[in-house]
C-alpha cells in the first residue's frame, strides 16, 4: 500500500520511537479518520492544503513565542492566495498564528492557557509528549518549541488534521520533524501503552460520559513516573460537588460531568495517580474565548445569560477552568 507523502513522517516517527504495536494500526486508523465518504467537506480541506504555494527556503520560525510565527517573504499575490486557502479551513479555534504576515486570530487565546500551564510542567526538553484533543496543534508546536523530543497530537477531527498540515507547510522542518498529528481519539491508543513522559488532556474531560474511564485511559498512556496535565471545566465547591448539566451547558450538547477541583483531585487519586495538585483555577473571560474574523460563529459571549454573565444561558455557573497535574507511580 502506497503511503501518502504527508503521512510518511508519521510512520517514520512511529518506527523511530519503537511504537511497533501502534504502527500496525496506523493504516486503518488513518483511513477511518480521513474517510472521504464520512466527512463530506474533507476533499475541499485536502485540496486547500495541496494548493498552498511553495514557500522560500529562507524563513524564520518561532515556536517559543505566544503567537506561533513563520516569517518569510511572499509577494502580495501569493500572500493573498495563502490567506484565501487558509480561510477555507475555518473555523480556526486554537492559536494564534502569524504565517507569512497572515494573522490567524483564533477563537481561543490558547497562548493564555499555555502561560498558565507552562510554569508548572516538568521540563519538556527531551520528553515524549501526547496531546489529547489538541485541535490544530497550537500547544503541540509550543511543546516542540520547549524542546520535546516527540510530540503527537491526537484529535478525531479531520478539519484539525488539515489545519495542522497547513501549518506544517509553513513550519517546514523547523521543529526537526518532531511534531505529528493522528486523527483518532484516546480510545484508539493501544491499551497499557505506558510510553509517554508527559500527557496533556486539555478541554476534553467534560465531553466524556465516563470521566474516570478517560482518566484511566490517560494514565495507561504514561510511562511509570510520567506526568499528566489535565485542564477541564470545573465548578466551585467541596470534594463532593459535581454538576451534571441537562441537555446543554453553555449551548454545548455534549457536556457531562463538571466536578469541583477538589472532587477532580479525588477522582485522579482514585485512579491511582499521585502528587495530585491544582496549579491554576479561574473563570474563562470573554477576551480569552470569542468570535473573530477566523471563527465567525457564536462564542462564549453568546452562551452566557445576557442579564447575569456569571451564569450560562441555561442558568448554570459560567465556565470556570482548572489545571491539575498528577504523576503516575513508578
C-alpha positions as CSV (number, residue, x, y, z in Angstrom):
1,X,0.0,0.0,0.0
2,X,1.4,3.4,-1.0
3,X,1.6,5.8,1.9
4,X,0.6,9.4,1.1
5,X,3.6,11.8,1.2
6,X,2.2,13.9,4.1
7,X,1.8,10.7,6.2
8,X,5.3,9.3,5.7
9,X,6.9,11.4,8.5
10,X,4.3,10.0,11.0
11,X,5.1,6.4,10.0
12,X,8.9,7.1,10.3
13,X,8.4,8.7,13.7
14,X,6.5,5.6,15.0
15,X,9.3,3.4,13.7
16,X,11.9,5.6,15.3
17,X,10.1,5.7,18.6
18,X,9.6,1.9,18.7
19,X,5.8,2.2,18.7
20,X,5.5,-1.1,16.9
21,X,2.2,-2.2,18.4
22,X,0.6,1.0,17.3
23,X,2.4,1.2,13.9
24,X,0.4,-1.8,12.7
25,X,-2.9,0.0,13.4
26,X,-2.0,3.3,11.6
27,X,-3.3,2.4,8.1
28,X,-6.7,1.5,9.4
29,X,-6.8,4.5,11.8
30,X,-5.8,7.0,9.1
31,X,-8.3,5.5,6.6
32,X,-11.1,5.8,9.2
33,X,-10.1,9.2,10.4
34,X,-9.8,10.6,6.9
35,X,-12.8,8.8,5.3
36,X,-14.0,10.9,2.4
37,X,-17.4,9.3,2.5
38,X,-17.9,10.0,6.2
39,X,-16.6,13.6,6.0
40,X,-18.2,15.4,3.0
41,X,-16.0,18.5,3.4
42,X,-12.8,16.6,3.6
43,X,-11.9,16.8,-0.1
44,X,-12.2,20.6,0.0
45,X,-9.8,20.8,3.0
46,X,-7.4,18.4,1.4
47,X,-7.4,20.5,-1.8
48,X,-6.9,23.8,0.1
49,X,-3.7,22.4,1.7
50,X,-2.5,20.9,-1.5
51,X,-2.9,24.3,-3.3
52,X,-0.8,26.2,-0.8
53,X,2.1,27.7,-2.9
54,X,5.7,26.8,-2.4
55,X,7.5,28.9,0.2
56,X,11.0,30.3,0.1
57,X,13.6,28.2,2.0
58,X,14.6,31.3,3.9
59,X,12.2,31.7,6.8
60,X,12.2,32.4,10.5
61,X,10.1,30.1,12.6
62,X,9.3,30.9,16.2
63,X,7.6,28.1,18.2
64,X,8.5,29.6,21.5
65,X,6.5,32.8,21.3
66,X,2.9,33.4,22.2
67,X,2.0,33.7,18.5
68,X,3.4,30.7,16.6
69,X,5.1,32.6,13.8
70,X,6.6,31.8,10.4
71,X,8.2,34.9,8.8
72,X,9.1,34.7,5.1
73,X,9.0,36.9,2.1
74,X,6.0,36.4,-0.2
75,X,4.8,38.6,-3.0
76,X,1.3,40.0,-2.5
77,X,-0.3,37.6,-4.9
78,X,1.0,34.5,-3.1
79,X,0.2,36.0,0.3
80,X,-3.4,36.6,-0.8
81,X,-3.5,33.0,-2.2
82,X,-2.3,31.6,1.1
83,X,-4.8,33.6,3.1
84,X,-7.7,32.5,0.9
85,X,-6.7,28.9,1.2
86,X,-6.2,29.1,5.0
87,X,-9.7,30.6,5.3
88,X,-11.2,27.6,3.6
89,X,-10.1,25.6,6.7
90,X,-12.0,27.8,9.1
91,X,-13.2,27.9,11.8
92,X,-9.8,28.2,13.5
93,X,-10.3,27.6,17.2
94,X,-6.9,27.3,18.8
95,X,-4.0,29.7,18.2
96,X,-2.9,32.4,17.5
97,X,-0.6,32.1,14.4
98,X,1.2,34.5,12.1
99,X,2.1,32.9,8.8
100,X,4.0,34.9,6.2
101,X,2.4,38.1,7.6
102,X,-1.1,36.5,7.8
103,X,-2.5,36.8,11.4
104,X,-4.9,34.0,12.2
105,X,-6.8,35.3,15.2
106,X,-8.4,32.2,16.6
107,X,-11.4,31.8,18.8
108,X,-9.3,30.9,21.8
109,X,-6.2,32.8,23.1
110,X,-4.5,29.5,23.6
111,X,-1.3,31.3,24.5
112,X,-3.0,32.5,27.7
113,X,-3.7,28.9,28.7
114,X,-0.1,28.0,27.9
115,X,1.1,30.8,30.1
116,X,-0.9,29.4,33.0
117,X,0.2,25.8,32.4
118,X,3.9,26.0,31.3
119,X,5.4,27.3,34.6
120,X,4.2,24.1,36.4
121,X,5.4,21.5,34.0
122,X,8.3,19.2,34.4
123,X,10.8,20.5,31.7
124,X,9.7,19.2,28.3
125,X,13.1,19.1,26.8
126,X,13.8,15.6,25.5
127,X,10.4,14.2,26.6
128,X,7.9,12.2,24.5
129,X,4.6,14.0,24.7
130,X,0.9,13.2,23.8
131,X,-1.6,16.0,23.3
132,X,-5.1,14.6,23.5
133,X,-7.7,16.6,21.7
134,X,-5.1,19.1,20.6
135,X,-7.1,20.7,17.8
136,X,-4.9,22.4,15.1
137,X,-1.8,21.7,17.2
138,X,-1.1,25.1,18.7
139,X,0.0,23.7,22.1
140,X,1.9,20.9,20.3
141,X,4.0,23.4,18.4
142,X,4.7,25.2,21.8
143,X,5.7,21.8,23.3
144,X,8.1,21.3,20.4
145,X,9.4,24.8,20.9
146,X,10.1,23.9,24.6
147,X,12.4,21.1,23.4
148,X,10.1,18.0,23.4
149,X,11.7,15.1,21.5
150,X,8.5,13.7,20.1
151,X,5.0,15.3,20.2
152,X,1.9,13.5,19.0
153,X,-1.4,15.3,18.7
154,X,-4.5,13.0,18.6
155,X,-7.8,14.6,17.7
156,X,-10.6,12.8,15.7
157,X,-11.5,16.0,13.7
158,X,-10.3,15.8,10.1
159,X,-10.6,19.6,9.8
160,X,-8.0,20.0,12.6
161,X,-5.8,17.4,10.8
162,X,-5.8,19.6,7.6
163,X,-5.2,22.8,9.7
164,X,-2.2,21.0,11.1
165,X,-1.0,20.0,7.7
166,X,-1.3,23.6,6.5
167,X,0.7,24.8,9.5
168,X,3.3,22.1,8.7
169,X,3.6,23.6,5.2
170,X,4.7,26.9,6.8
171,X,6.8,25.5,9.7
172,X,8.6,23.1,7.4
173,X,11.4,21.2,9.2
174,X,12.0,24.0,11.8
175,X,10.8,21.7,14.6
176,X,13.2,18.9,13.4
177,X,10.2,16.8,12.3
178,X,9.3,16.2,16.0
179,X,5.6,17.2,15.8
180,X,2.9,14.9,14.4
181,X,-0.9,14.5,14.2
182,X,-3.1,11.4,14.1
183,X,-6.9,11.8,13.5
184,X,-8.0,9.5,16.3
185,X,-9.4,9.7,19.8
186,X,-8.0,8.4,23.1
187,X,-9.9,5.1,22.7
188,X,-7.8,4.3,19.6
189,X,-4.5,4.4,21.6
190,X,-3.3,0.9,22.3
191,X,-4.2,-0.2,25.8
192,X,-1.5,-0.2,28.5
193,X,0.9,1.7,26.2
194,X,2.9,3.1,29.1
195,X,5.1,5.2,26.7
196,X,4.8,8.9,27.0
197,X,6.7,11.1,29.5
198,X,4.0,13.8,29.6
199,X,0.4,13.6,28.6
200,X,-1.9,16.6,28.1
201,X,-5.7,16.4,28.1
202,X,-7.0,20.0,27.9
203,X,-10.7,20.7,27.2
204,X,-11.6,17.0,26.8
205,X,-12.8,15.5,30.2
206,X,-16.2,17.3,30.3
207,X,-17.0,15.8,26.9
208,X,-16.6,12.3,28.2
209,X,-19.7,10.5,29.6
210,X,-17.4,8.3,31.6
211,X,-14.8,10.6,33.1
212,X,-13.0,8.1,35.2
213,X,-12.6,5.8,32.2
214,X,-10.9,8.8,30.4
215,X,-8.6,9.4,33.3
216,X,-7.6,5.7,33.4
217,X,-7.0,5.8,29.6
218,X,-4.7,8.8,30.1
219,X,-2.9,7.0,32.9
220,X,-2.3,4.0,30.7
221,X,-0.5,6.1,28.0
222,X,2.0,7.3,30.6
223,X,5.3,5.5,31.4
224,X,5.8,4.9,35.2
225,X,6.8,8.3,36.7
226,X,5.2,10.2,33.8
227,X,3.2,13.4,34.2
228,X,-0.4,14.0,33.4
229,X,-1.6,17.6,32.7
230,X,-5.3,17.9,32.9
231,X,-7.3,21.0,32.1
232,X,-11.1,21.0,32.3
233,X,-14.3,22.8,33.3
234,X,-14.9,22.8,37.0
235,X,-17.4,24.3,39.4
236,X,-16.9,25.8,42.8
237,X,-17.5,23.5,45.8
238,X,-16.1,20.8,48.0
239,X,-14.8,17.3,47.3
240,X,-18.4,16.0,46.9
241,X,-19.5,18.7,44.4
242,X,-20.2,17.6,40.8
243,X,-22.5,19.3,38.3
244,X,-24.3,17.1,35.8
245,X,-26.0,19.5,33.4
246,X,-29.1,18.9,31.5
247,X,-29.2,18.6,27.7
248,X,-26.9,21.6,27.2
249,X,-24.3,23.6,29.1
250,X,-23.3,26.9,27.6
251,X,-25.1,25.8,24.4
252,X,-22.9,22.7,24.1
253,X,-24.9,19.4,23.9
254,X,-22.0,17.1,24.8
255,X,-21.1,18.2,28.3
256,X,-21.4,15.7,31.1
257,X,-19.6,16.0,34.4
258,X,-18.2,19.2,35.9
259,X,-16.6,18.5,39.2
260,X,-15.1,20.9,41.7
261,X,-11.3,21.0,41.5
262,X,-11.3,19.2,44.9
263,X,-13.5,16.4,43.5
264,X,-11.4,16.2,40.4
265,X,-8.3,15.7,42.6
266,X,-10.1,12.9,44.4
267,X,-11.0,11.3,41.0
268,X,-7.4,11.3,40.0
269,X,-6.3,9.8,43.3
270,X,-9.0,7.1,43.0
271,X,-7.5,6.3,39.6
272,X,-4.1,5.6,41.2
273,X,-2.3,8.8,40.4
274,X,-0.1,10.6,42.9
275,X,1.2,14.0,43.7
276,X,-2.1,15.5,42.5
277,X,-2.2,19.3,42.7
278,X,-4.3,22.2,41.3
279,X,-1.9,24.7,39.8
280,X,-4.4,27.1,38.3
281,X,-8.2,27.8,38.5
282,X,-10.0,30.8,37.0
283,X,-13.2,31.8,35.3
284,X,-13.0,32.0,31.5
285,X,-13.0,35.6,30.3
286,X,-14.7,37.0,27.2
287,X,-11.3,38.1,26.0
288,X,-9.9,34.6,26.1
289,X,-12.7,32.9,24.1
290,X,-14.6,35.0,21.5
291,X,-15.7,35.2,17.9
292,X,-13.1,36.5,15.4
293,X,-12.7,37.1,11.7
294,X,-11.3,33.5,11.6
295,X,-14.1,32.0,13.7
296,X,-17.3,33.8,12.8
297,X,-19.7,31.5,14.7
298,X,-21.2,32.2,18.1
299,X,-18.7,32.0,21.0
300,X,-18.7,32.4,24.8
301,X,-20.5,35.8,25.0
302,X,-23.5,34.3,23.2
303,X,-23.7,31.4,25.6
304,X,-24.0,33.4,28.8
305,X,-27.1,34.9,30.4
306,X,-27.3,38.4,29.0
307,X,-28.6,39.7,32.3
308,X,-26.1,37.8,34.5
309,X,-22.8,36.8,32.9
310,X,-21.9,34.8,36.0
311,X,-24.3,32.2,34.6
312,X,-24.8,30.3,31.3
313,X,-28.0,31.0,29.4
314,X,-29.2,27.7,30.9
315,X,-28.7,29.0,34.4
316,X,-25.6,27.1,35.3
317,X,-22.4,28.6,36.7
318,X,-20.4,30.3,33.9
319,X,-17.4,28.4,32.5
320,X,-14.5,28.0,35.0
321,X,-11.4,26.0,34.2
322,X,-8.8,24.3,36.4
323,X,-5.4,22.9,35.6
324,X,-4.4,19.8,37.6
325,X,-1.1,18.0,37.4
326,X,-0.5,14.4,38.6
327,X,2.1,11.7,38.4
328,X,1.8,8.0,37.5
329,X,3.5,5.9,40.3
330,X,6.8,4.2,39.5
